[in-house]
C-alpha cells in the first residue's frame, strides 16, 4: 500500500491550535509569534501527538544539550536498581526483561510496582496480556504488596494501551508481555515479527516523549535468547535477563545498558512471599565443609560489578568412552575450559586429550572473567591427579598460553575479601598484603597441590 504524502502545517505552542498557513498571531488564543512549523505524517507514530502532528526536528549544537545523568527513578528494589545502573531506571528509557516461563518475571514486576509506588514518584500502569485482573490481584494478596497508585489493565490491544497512556501519564509502565500485544495496523495475530517491531516502536516512541519508564517482559527461546527479531533489542535502552540456578536463587543480569554498566549482578531468593533481595552474597557460592577439601575443587574471588564473590569451581575428569572427548560445562565457557586444559597438558605433561571433562560452579552462577583461570587450572589438575588443593586457599589470576599466571584487576580487594572470610592463603600473580605470589602454572601446582611435576 502506497504511503500518504507528508504535509506541512503550523501549530500554536501556547494552545495547540493547528492551521495550514503561518500567521503572526494565533486565531485561537491571540498569542503573537507562537505558530511553529510542524508536519502531518499519516505514517508517523500515533503516539507522537493527537492527529499525528509532530514538531519539525532541526539540528542543534551538542554543546547546548542538557545531559540526563541523574534523571532517574528508583524502582524501590536495591538489587534491581543496581543492575539498571546503581540509582534506578533513567527517565524516558525502555527496558526489556527476558526469562524462561515460571521464573518469576511477573512476581518481580508486581513487587517493583508496589515498591515504586511507595517512592511517590508517580502513577504505575500495569498492562497484562497474559493474566486477568483477578489473577494479578490474587498474586498481590499472596505477596502482601501495597496496591496503592497501581492501575491494572488486562488487554492486548495497542490502541487501548496508548489511549490509557495519554490519559493517565504514568511514571512507570509495565507491559507483560510484549509478545501478546497487537495492533490492527500490523494484523490481528500477536507475536509476529511485524507486530513486535510495530508495537515496540509505538510504545518506545511514547515513553521517549514523556517523563516515564517503560518495562516490557518478553518470552525466550529454549536456548535462553529473547524470542523475536533481534531489532527488538536494538530498539530498547536496556536488555535484562532473569535467570536461575537449580535452587531458589534468581540472577538479574544486564546484557545491554545505555545508561550504566552491564557488569552488575542482582541476586534474589524466591520464597513463599515473593522475591527477596540478597544484599550480601559474598559467601553464598561456596560450600562450608567440616572435613578436607575434596579433589577437583578450587575457590576463586571474582568481581561482579562492584562486589566481590567467592565462588567454588568443581572439576571432574573421566576416561573418554570413545575416541571423541567432550567438555561438559554450562556455567563456564567450554572453549575456556578446553584452552586451560590444553595449557596444562603442554606445560606440565599431564594428559587431558583422552578425558571427558565436567565443570560445575557451586550456586549456579555463570563466570566469564579471566580471573578464574588459575582456580580452573588447579581444579582440573587436582581432578586429574587425585591430589586435593590445600585447605583455605583462594586462587586468582589469568592463565596465558605460555603457562604464565597473569595479573587481573583489583587483586587487593579480592584478597581482602577472602582473608576477611577466613581463608588462610591467597595465591595471585601480584604482591599484596596477605598474597602468595606465583607467576606460572608449574609454580602454582607445586605450591598448592604438593606436586613435584
Secondary structure, DSSP 4 states (H G I P E B T S, - for coil): -PPPPPEEEEEETTT--EESS--SB-TTT--BS-EEEEEE-TTS-TTSSGGGEEEPP----GGGPPP-TT-EE--S-HHHHHHHTSS-EETTEEEEEEE-TTSSHHHHHHHHHHHHHHTTS--EEEEESSS-HHHHHHHHHHHT---TTEEEEE--BHHHHHHHHHHH--SEEEEE-GGG-B-TTS-S-TTSHHHHHHHHHHHHHHHHTTT-EEEEEE-B-TTSPBSS-THHHHHSSEEEEEEE-SSSEEEEEEEEETTS-S--EEEEEEETTEEEE-S--TTTTS---SSPPPTTEEEEEEEETTEEEEEEEEEEEEE-SSSS--EE-SSB-HHHHHHHHHHHHHHH----TTEEEEEEETTS--B-SGGGHHHHHHHHHHHHHTPPPPTTEEE--EEPTTSBEE--TTHHHHHHHHHHTT-SEEEESS--TTEEE--BHHHHHHHHS----
